[in-house]
Amino acid sequence: MNTLQALTFKSTLDESLDLFSHYLHRWAEPVEQETLRTYLACIFIVAGCEENPLSELSKLIQMQHTQQHSSVDSKAFVPSHCSVPKWTTPNTLKHYILLHDAIEDNDTKTTDVYNQMCTTYGTDSCQLFRIGLGTSNYLPDVWRILDEADIILERGLQRAVLHATASHQTLERKISAPSSVATISPSYAVVHSSVSIPSGINGNSIEQIPHRQRIACTADSEMCSKIVEKFLKDCLVPHVERLMRTLNDQLTARRGIIGKSLTTGMRKWFGSASGGQANNTTGTISYTQESPEMQSRRLADLAFQFGLYTFAHLQYRSVKKEFENDQAWLYHATALEMSAVALQLSSPSLSAKQFPIHYFEDAMKLLLKYSGCVIYEYFLILKECLSYMVICVLECYRMALPAYFEKHWNLVENHLSLILAAEINDYRLAVDCSVRLLRSYGTHSEENLKEYIDCFIRTQERFGDEKGCHYHLPVPLLEGQATRVICGERPITNDVPKQNNIHWIDIERAAFHAVAENQRVRDTPPAERFRVEVVLRNPLVIPLCLRNVKLGIADVVMRKGYEELEPFLGQEVIENLILEAKEVKKVELWKIPCEHLDSFRVDAVLLDLIGSNALSLPGHLPFELRGKRLTNSSKQMKSTIYAADERLRATVASHRWPLLDFRMVKKQHYGSKTYCGQAIRLVFEVENIGHEPVSGICIATDGIDCVSAGRIDCEGKNIYSTQSVGPGSSAVRVFNVKNSDLDVANKKRLFVTVRAPQAEVEDYSVGLLFFYCGISGAYREWRTALTFHTHTLFEASARVLDEKYGLVSVNVRNRMAASDAALARIDVLRIRVVSQMLHQGEWQSSQTRVSVQAVKHRSVQLDCEQSDNICLRVCGQISEYNNSTELWMADMLEAPDWPAPYPRLCDDGNVNHLQFAILWKASVVNNEGQVSSLIGESFIPDPFSSARVHIPGLPLKDVEQSTCRGVGNDGVDETARSSIIVSCRSVPPVQHNFSVNRLCEIPLSITVINVHKCKLVANVIIRFVPKVHRLSYYYTLPHLKYDDTLQKYGFFQVREAVLSVHHLPPENRQQWWVNREISTAVIHHGKDHTFNLIVRVAQPSVYDLAGSQLRLETRFDGDKETKIIKVPSTIAIVNAI
């Protein structure tokens, strides 16, 4: 249409024809049989006056990349009435030009942008085009010729838009047909189509050529010539040379010694086909762009374009034979033409008799014969041909409709389908046409969709007498795999609030001891609802009105002697259901089977589809369910076979099912504010309200290391249940309640104790599933969940004081602020040692041979912000009198029997993991004066494992198994800790006369061993960081605020300014110094190095040497990161004489 406008642009016929021929060759779309009109390279030009030129250049590059490599044929960037540009190779040459206006643009900005472009895309691929350096010398306005072409182009685009709008009411892309007549369309137009006609080009009128204030001068013309010359010489020509060399090498490698022409010729001689044109009468063979034939054609086209006519002639002659053997006549015809042209150009002295004129004649015959049907001789396209056929009679509609299917010509197809559905007497075709109208959802307006729904209803009503009363409805959609079946009255869906982080399926499977329940027919209790939760989805952009929604039943089998009775006692019927546009809604439908019903099956959802003007149609939505894919046999693995899904088929039990009522009668210490490690005790009263005794109850939970459960006997005593791993998932624990049988109308009490997380969390949930079974084997379940928002109240840590005697200091602290309105007092009740073993990937509690004793028995009470240190002696059990794994510091009470938190491990294996568990009791007074008593247990890691020291009395094998496996809780890099062994020699007691010498010197030896698994060399630095130094350095940075980052590097928090160090608390004062702040060493693998330091103290006391003030920094060869390891604490006792 663009070239047609050229005929009316000139006044005389000769000028119009010349202009038409010119723009026909300029704008013709390239055909798939050749690569002459495809793009070899792309030049990106960005102006320096842009606010962000690099960003605009990036957008252009992304647009070109998407246009060339998009899988959807670049429809998002090209209007439907325009064609997509085609490229010669996937690896398109790209060149970048920065346009600089010397009059208006900033030189500094342009230079910076150009340097960034060269850095990003390469110096050879970038150029700077400077314009406006000289004055105008009355050069011809070359842009006026382009303006004339743009006006012709714009008129053609307007006509194309009007034609597409009038024919189809929307702009859609026409699928390319194999034709020698190319679609005339601009390949560079990348603006979206619009029904509104544009008023001009760049804001100017179409009829009026814009007047420019500036015309390019001689300097600009010379600069442009230099840029083009550099691009051709340094970029394009080398790129084409490499491309031709690569194509030639690939073709040579593929042909080998015996070329394809020889093998295809032999096949032609000895084959069954007598001639090249005997078998293929359509000529619709096509090749991919990377096929050997098209690569050979691409090589010939490149040689022809760059003047290598002799080489091009040889390639054309070779590839035309291959096309002829493959009976690809359109490809053969175009190769014939180019072979003749290349021969003439390679041999200009060729006479008229020697020129192969028959090449052109054969090519013309092949193009006319194989470019389409006979109508193509008149240059009419398929779409217009079918449009004229539709006008004739209704039978022509039937003939034309199959040709439009799967062509994505939606509006024409919908028009034909609407007429055929309303008029034709063929039931199958009429219904198929009416259904097709509702399957292409996203291309219709609301009015059209309402009309299509009415058309579907009227079409079904016309054939209603011969096809029954219920029809298969195309809308709404029923998502069959999301269907859920619940047999009986329990569980109720709304019993538990929705918790996104609770894996109810895993818990349910573990409780039911089954993984796939849909492969067997389920039993459902009589006189109770058989509930089916279905998901309905409306794919249309208009609301759907449904009525009388209910379940459809099939395969009803009554028990013998009761065939005349009604099989169901009741059902759920939704009288009105509105599905909004694109809405997905879950609906629960049910039936109540009677006790005389043997079995039945739910096969569909019955409903009435409501249209406009009181039109309604009764229909059904069948269930299409399938089980898991079968891979048991070789046949099943080769083909796709699924198991049967029997979730909608049920047999009615001959007796009632058990039914329990769960009521939470006590929820101790569970509220809006929960503390870390706090125990929450839940007591449930369970009553049998059914008609069958219950034989067993179990509790399943995803709280694998924080839950204990059991039952309460008649005397109020807690009977704990044994915990086991769920058979369906290792992330589930199951408690089998002992003696949990329950007769009809009887009650029992169950308890569950949940330990809150050890760290502060929000929205942490623990799911509980109660599963019970009747004496007949029928079962039910009940669910609940707990959600925590935890805060820290009690904090504990431990460190080794003396490795030889096993002395450990446990620091406990009350984290409740004294300034808070609430008050809390904490009593430490018990300290115990917990041992866990990792066996086959699962943690199990194990017996420990570590005993704990108090150095001095006393009670520990902590008020707000108070802390205390408890000195313990931890050692191996060396006798039957020294085997206590727990230490009570107050009156004994019944503590929850729950497992310790499972540690995070770096590897698997049979390892032991030790933890210290501290049981505490807190009395908390809230803001309103209410007092609550809480019990909790906090767990801290074994200090011996953290310090990598030996537990006295414990075999070395156990020590090795209990260390080096866990991830440290002290923030120290565990990889470095496992690669470096640090030990400190014990310091004997020191006696010093401070009246003679004010400072006492203590020798400290630190041994470091390199045991890196990759045998790398370690660079080790021991750095001494005094407290006073850190405090003074912290005050030199007034702009910094105290946070965890400063604390990690050794800065202490001081809330108020101090005049001297003596005003600081004792724990923040510097008590000892070393003779060297930094000590370095290079340690090879398997070697050790001993650092001998001198520690100086000024007064007699017990000193914790090393610890946080000595920091060991390690960096292995090839590792840029420096890892930090704490030096084990060493106790030094200094006595004054």
Number of C-alpha atoms within 10 A of each C-alpha: 18 25 24 20 21 26 20 16 15 15 9 10 11 11 15 18 16 14 20 21 14 13 19 20 12 14 19 19 22 22 19 21 22 19 23 18 19 16 14 20 18 14 14 16 19 20 19 25 16 11 9 12 20 18 12 15 19 13 12 15 17 12 15 17 14 16 21 18 11 13 9 9 15 20 18 14 17 22 20 21 22 26 25 22 22 19 18 17 18 13 10 15 16 16 19 24 19 24 19 22 18 13 11 10 15 13 14 9 14 21 15 10 17 23 14 13 21 15 11 11 13 13 13 13 18 23 19 17 18 18 18 18 15 12 13 14 11 10 11 10 12 10 12 14 9 11 16 17 15 16 22 23 23 21 22 21 23 21 17 20 22 17 15 18 16 12 13 14 13 17 21 19 16 14 9 11 15 18 20 19 17 16 19 22 24 22 16 12 16 19 12 14 20 15 14 10 14 15 13 15 15 9 9 12 13 19 12 11 14 14 8 9 5 10 17 20 18 17 17 19 12 11 16 15 12 13 15 11 13 14 19 13 12 12 17 17 13 12 17 18 14 11 17 19 13 13 17 15 11 14 17 12 10 13 13 9 8 9 12 16 15 10 12 17 14 11 13 15 12 10 11 8 12 11 13 15 16 9 11 14 12 16 22 17 14 13 13 10 18 12 10 18 19 21 21 23 25 25 24 31 24 22 21 24 11 12 13 16 23 19 16 28 24 14 22 29 19 19 25 25 18 20 20 19 19 17 22 24 28 28 29 26 25 21 29 24 21 22 27 20 19 25 21 19 16 18 12 8 9 12 9 8 7 9 14 16 12 12 18 18 13 14 20 15 11 18 21 16 18 22 20 21 13 12 11 18 12 7 12 14 15 15 13 11 13 18 15 10 15 18 10 10 9 16 12 15 21 16 13 18 19 11 13 18 11 9 11 14 16 19 17 18 21 22 14 20 24 20 16 24 27 17 11 17 13 12 16 10 15 23 21 15 24 27 22 19 27 20 12 14 13 10 13 18 12 13 9 13 18 17 14 23 24 21 22 26 21 19 23 23 17 13 16 14 9 8 12 10 14 16 19 14 20 18 19 20 15 21 15 16 14 13 18 14 19 21 22 23 14 17 15 12 11 8 12 14 11 10 16 8 11 18 15 18 12 21 25 23 19 24 25 21 13 11 14 10 14 18 14 13 16 19 18 26 24 25 19 21 23 23 23 20 15 21 19 20 19 20 22 24 17 17 16 22 17 21 19 16 21 21 23 16 16 13 11 13 17 20 13 9 8 12 12 7 12 13 22 16 14 15 16 16 16 15 12 12 14 13 19 17 14 14 17 17 13 12 14 17 20 21 23 20 26 21 20 21 23 19 22 19 18 19 18 20 18 23 26 22 23 18 21 11 7 7 13 19 23 20 19 24 23 17 17 12 17 17 16 13 14 14 14 8 8 8 11 13 12 9 11 10 15 14 13 14 18 17 22 23 21 20 19 24 21 15 15 20 27 27 25 26 14 18 12 13 12 13 15 15 18 18 11 9 10 22 24 23 28 29 24 21 20 18 20 19 17 18 19 20 16 16 16 22 22 25 18 18 22 21 26 30 31 24 18 24 19 21 26 24 29 24 22 18 13 9 6 9 9 17 16 21 18 15 20 15 18 24 18 18 15 15 18 24 23 25 23 19 20 15 12 18 17 21 18 16 13 13 15 17 21 23 21 19 21 23 26 28 22 20 12 16 14 11 12 16 18 22 21 23 21 19 19 24 22 22 14 15 11 18 19 21 20 19 22 13 16 16 17 21 18 22 21 17 21 27 18 18 18 21 20 28 23 19 23 13 14 20 23 23 18 21 15 22 21 24 18 21 15 14 9 11 12 17 18 23 19 24 19 21 22 20 24 20 22 22 21 22 21 19 13 10 12 14 22 17 14 14 11 19 19 24 20 24 21 17 12 10 14 11 13 17 19 19 19 19 16 16 17 15 15 17 20 22 19 23 23 19 19 14 7 7 7 15 17 16 21 18 18 19 17 15 8 9 9 6 13 21 14 18 19 24 18 17 18 11 15 11 9 12 14 14 20 23 27 23 20 24 20 25 22 22 19 22 16 18 16 14 11 8 11 9 14 13 14 18 22 21 25 23 21 19 21 22 21 22 23 23 22 20 22 19 23 20 17 15 12 12 8 16 20 16 16 22 22 19 21 18 18 18 13 11 11 15 16 21 14 20 23 16 21 20 19 22 19 20 12 16 16 12 12 14 13 17 14 15 9 7 10 13 16 20 20 20 14 20 15 18 15 20 19 26 22 20 9 8 14 19 19 23 17 23 17 22 16 19 19 19 20 17 12 16 18 12 12 20 13 10 9 9 8 10 11 15 11 10 10 15 11 10 10 18 22 17 14 13 7 5 9 10 7 7 14 10 11 14 8 10 8 16 15 14 18 19 18 20 12 13 13 14 14 14 16 17 19 18 18 12 12 17 16 15 15 14 17 15 18 17 18 15 17 17 13 12 16 19 24 20 15 18 20 21 19 22 18 23 19 22 10 8 11 8 9 14 18 20 23 22 23 25 23 20 20 21 15 21 15 13 9
